[in-house]
Every structure is written in C-alpha cells, then in structure tokens.
Amino acid sequence: METPEIADTTPAIIELEEGKTYFWCACGRSKKQPFCDGSHKGTGFQPLSFSAEKSKKYFLCQCKHSSKKPFCDGNHKHLL
C-alpha cells in the first residue's frame, strides 16, 4: 500500500458551498492543495469526491492521515 505525501501539517481552512462537489487530493502531490490537480496519475491514489452539507468554512486535511477524510481530525499533530 502506498503512503501519501504530507502536503502540510496544518489543515486548510476553506469556504465551501452547500451542494457543490469537490475533489480532495488523497496523494499529497497536488499543487492546488487541498484539492486534486491530477498529480495522482501513475499512483494508486484517487481523489475523494465530496459535497459540502452547508455553506461555511471547513478544516480540510492536508497531512493525508485523517480518519475523517477529507476533513481534519487532528492526526497531523502526531506527525510532527
């Protein structure tokens, strides 16, 4: 099993729109973190498609080790 690259050890705070579909980067290689830019091609990773339940700010995982992907669960604190 491949291990994702750690894009950052802090979450991205992003305003998301209710009902809009987003593609979260699972590999850590995207230059458009925390969203996918296709950099996963040739790896075993696929972006995670999700929709926001409400229009508001969300904390999105950038360490790629959250158990609540795409949302941050604080696991980045264990990687420091």
TIPA-687799 format. One record per residue (C-alpha): residue in one letter; y, z negated, x negated. Coordinates in steps of 0.25 Angstrom, whole numbers, padded with zeros to 4 digits. Layout:
BEGIN
A  Y  Z  X
...
//
This chain:
BEGIN
M  0000  0000  0000
E  0014  0004  -0005
T  0025  -0006  -0007
P  0038  -0003  -0002
E  0050  -0003  -0012
I  0060  -0014  -0009
A  0073  -0007  -0005
D  0081  -0020  -0005
T  0078  -0035  -0004
T  0088  -0037  0007
P  0088  -0032  0022
A  0097  -0020  0026
I  0106  -0025  0038
I  0107  -0012  0047
E  0113  -0010  0060
L  0102  -0003  0069
E  0104  0004  0082
E  0095  0000  0094
G  0084  0010  0097
K  0087  0019  0085
T  0075  0022  0076
Y  0076  0018  0061
F  0066  0021  0049
W  0065  0009  0040
C  0061  0012  0025
A  0048  0006  0022
C  0046  0011  0008
G  0059  0005  0002
R  0063  0019  -0005
S  0073  0024  0005
K  0088  0025  0000
K  0092  0022  0015
Q  0087  0008  0016
P  0082  0002  0025
F  0079  0016  0031
C  0070  0027  0027
D  0075  0039  0020
G  0061  0046  0018
S  0059  0040  0004
H  0045  0035  0008
K  0039  0049  0007
G  0027  0049  -0002
T  0025  0034  0000
G  0016  0027  0010
F  0028  0021  0018
Q  0034  0026  0031
P  0048  0021  0037
L  0047  0012  0048
S  0053  0017  0061
F  0060  0006  0070
S  0071  0005  0080
A  0081  -0006  0082
E  0080  -0015  0094
K  0095  -0018  0095
S  0107  -0012  0088
K  0110  -0023  0078
K  0109  -0026  0063
Y  0095  -0027  0057
F  0090  -0032  0044
L  0080  -0021  0039
C  0071  -0024  0027
Q  0073  -0017  0014
C  0063  -0024  0006
K  0052  -0017  0014
H  0043  -0030  0015
S  0048  -0035  0028
S  0037  -0039  0038
K  0046  -0035  0049
K  0049  -0021  0044
P  0060  -0015  0046
F  0067  -0028  0047
C  0069  -0038  0036
D  0061  -0051  0037
G  0066  -0057  0024
N  0054  -0053  0015
H  0064  -0047  0005
K  0066  -0062  0001
H  0052  -0063  -0004
L  0054  -0050  -0013
L  0066  -0056  -0021
//
